[in-house]
Amino acid sequence: MKKYISADEIFITYGNRSSSQYQKALTAHILEKFGQNAVNDSSIIRPILEECYDWSATQFTNIIRAINDKLFVNYLFAFHESSVKLWIRVLSGEKIIDTVQISEDELAMNRRIFKLALEQTCDVTYTHSSKYTAEIATHYDEVIEDLLFLGSEIIGFAQYLAEMRMIQGTLLIDIDAEGILRLTRSPEIEAIFSKLIDMMKEDFEYGIFDKNGVNDMKDALKKCMGIDYDFAGHQIMTIKKHHSPVGWEFQTIEPGILIQNQVNQGTAKKDAADFYDGLTFSKKNKLPIKESVYKVNAMERHLFRPIIIVDENGNDRQLIGIQKWAESITVLATNGFQWNKAANEWKNNPCFVKYLEQKSDQHDSLLEDEVVKALKQLNLPFDRNIVTFSDGKKSVKVDVKGIGEMDFVWADPTRGKIIVADCKYNRARYDMLAFTADYSNFKDTYEQKIMNKLNWINQNKELVIKHLSQKYPGIVIDPVASNVEAIFIINTPTFYMYNGNVKTVCFFRLEKLILNNYSHPDLAISVKTEKGWHIKTVHYPYFS
């Protein structure tokens, strides 16, 4: 189903035809493999989900590999470019649910699936390009609808598997009245998720955003690689329009041309090659589809590499979307470099590596500066980036194995607490697949480190209080009566904050957490029982 928004903006999504066809086929496959009673066995939910994931991914790739018509690639390409234009409207502040009746979640899924589909085109040799006819257009619309449904299923099953890695016992499998396999949650768990999703959406509005990221990147490329970024991008459109004044959007470029033109501008050949190679996606660096879905932030994704190598009759050609180019650069500059993430080709340049390190350090400091503001607002005695504690007579170094530098330590005499806090500047993540990366880091690494610090402070409370007293004379806090607690302070929401062993809070909620005696708020959810609806209070951690 297509929605015509403007002359160059068309949004397409799947309908009942696609969902009915593939849901029935998947249900039959699962029941044949696991048996009719499998849906009632909670112990095999994971194997069933994994099979659903594998089956859907296989169907998805088979559809793409069966088509060797370059016109089909152009269809995928055009719909993806259109979806990026809509994304740019969202970035500008437009509420597209009101203006064009498309939800941001639906658009995000649409963009994601088109990227996944375009990645798979690298494995196909395109032997011809059909002329446009209404019949072909209708056929390819239906093919793309099928891909959008299967893509949503692939990502959905992957999300559920990710959920199972973080929390247990939330999912149920059932066969509905129409004989279709369904994944569900209990009403209570679903209500908790719904409440947390609403909270996250609100919190995403307050995260730290690198407004100067793109301009900083341009300066670094010029300084480190001799790349004139404006020329690098503009020449793509110039070449495309030169060879195809009509339909230039679909014009491909011979590999090597962009590099040579950049060299002609005075850039060293190696730097020019590294720059464009770092933005190129091909069958040489693509991930298998099942791995690609899980690794949402891998540099070997079309998200970060806007140049796709397409095989046309055995010849490599570069397919580059003008909108996709802008999207990739924006994402790299605002949600990549700050975590020292860039293509390995760009990391061949020592100067650019230094720039990445500086970016990472700058953004750690930005988060810590926000924490300082909150602590000062509440008049709490604190110290930051502590490597040594001193009482004025003796000093004890903590920046050693088994303890480590402490981002923040503060005393709260009113509430009888001493807090040790570590700041974690995480990448913006928006779904369970992405959240698992953070969750693993917190569980496998961060928790133990901060607990080591907490244990050390528990054993050295008098020294810690005397250390703070030198900076804040006159503070009165009883070391014996004071409880030591650990907190993670983060820049953007992540799932761990709702179910972690260590309290975790976004910096803009820190004051509220402190004033609530360092406790997360209870959730009030509506639950339906045999006696009707009632309100239930859920305490933190919300999935305990």
Stockholm file with secondary structure:
# STOCKHOLM 1.0

chainA/1-544         MKKYISADEIFITYGNRSSSQYQKALTAHILEKFGQNAVNDSSIIRPILEECYDWSATQFTNIIRAINDKLFVNYLFAFHESSVKLWIRVLSGEKIIDTVQISEDELAMNRRIFKLALEQTCDVTYTHSSKYTAEIATHYDEVIEDLLFLGSEIIGFAQYLAEMRMIQGTLLIDIDAEGILRLTRSPEIEAIFSKLIDMMKEDFEYGIFDKNGVNDMKDALKKCMGIDYDFAGHQIMTIKKHHSPVGWEFQTIEPGILIQNQVNQGTAKKDAADFYDGLTFSKKNKLPIKESVYKVNAMERHLFRPIIIVDENGNDRQLIGIQKWAESITVLATNGFQWNKAANEWKNNPCFVKYLEQKSDQHDSLLEDEVVKALKQLNLPFDRNIVTFSDGKKSVKVDVKGIGEMDFVWADPTRGKIIVADCKYNRARYDMLAFTADYSNFKDTYEQKIMNKLNWINQNKELVIKHLSQKYPGIVIDPVASNVEAIFIINTPTFYMYNGNVKTVCFFRLEKLILNNYSHPDLAISVKTEKGWHIKTVHYPYFS
#=GR chainA/1-544 SS CEEEEETTEEEECCCHHHHHHHHHHHHHHHHHHHCTTGGGCGGGHHHHHHHHHHHHHHHHHHHHHTCCBHHHHHHHHHHHHHHHHHHHHHHTTCCHHHHTSCCHHHHHHHHHHHHHHHHHGGGCEECBCCCCCHHHHHHHHHHHHHHHHHHHHHHHHHHHHHHHHHSSSCEEEEECTTSCEEEEECHHHHHHHHHHHHHHHHHHTTSCCCTTHHHHHHHHHHHHHCCCHHHHHHHHHHHHHHHCSSSGGGCCBCTTHHHHHHHHTTCCHHHHHHHHHTTEECTTTCCCHHHHHHCTTCSSSTTTCCEEEEEETTEEEEEECHHHHHHHHHHHHHHTGGGTCCCTTGGGSHHHHHHHHHHHHHHHHHHHHHHHHHHHHTTCCEEEEESEEECSSCEEECCSTTSCCEEEEEEETTTTEEEEEEEECCCCCCSHHHHHHHHHHIIIIIHHHHHHHHHHHHHTHHHHHHHHHHHSTTCCCCTTTCEEEEEEEESSCCTHHHHCSSEEEEGGGHHHHHHTTTCCCCEEEEEEETTEEEEEEECSSTTC
#=GC SS_cons         CEEEEETTEEEECCCHHHHHHHHHHHHHHHHHHHCTTGGGCGGGHHHHHHHHHHHHHHHHHHHHHTCCBHHHHHHHHHHHHHHHHHHHHHHTTCCHHHHTSCCHHHHHHHHHHHHHHHHHGGGCEECBCCCCCHHHHHHHHHHHHHHHHHHHHHHHHHHHHHHHHHSSSCEEEEECTTSCEEEEECHHHHHHHHHHHHHHHHHHTTSCCCTTHHHHHHHHHHHHHCCCHHHHHHHHHHHHHHHCSSSGGGCCBCTTHHHHHHHHTTCCHHHHHHHHHTTEECTTTCCCHHHHHHCTTCSSSTTTCCEEEEEETTEEEEEECHHHHHHHHHHHHHHTGGGTCCCTTGGGSHHHHHHHHHHHHHHHHHHHHHHHHHHHHTTCCEEEEESEEECSSCEEECCSTTSCCEEEEEEETTTTEEEEEEEECCCCCCSHHHHHHHHHHIIIIIHHHHHHHHHHHHHTHHHHHHHHHHHSTTCCCCTTTCEEEEEEEESSCCTHHHHCSSEEEEGGGHHHHHHTTTCCCCEEEEEEETTEEEEEEECSSTTC
//
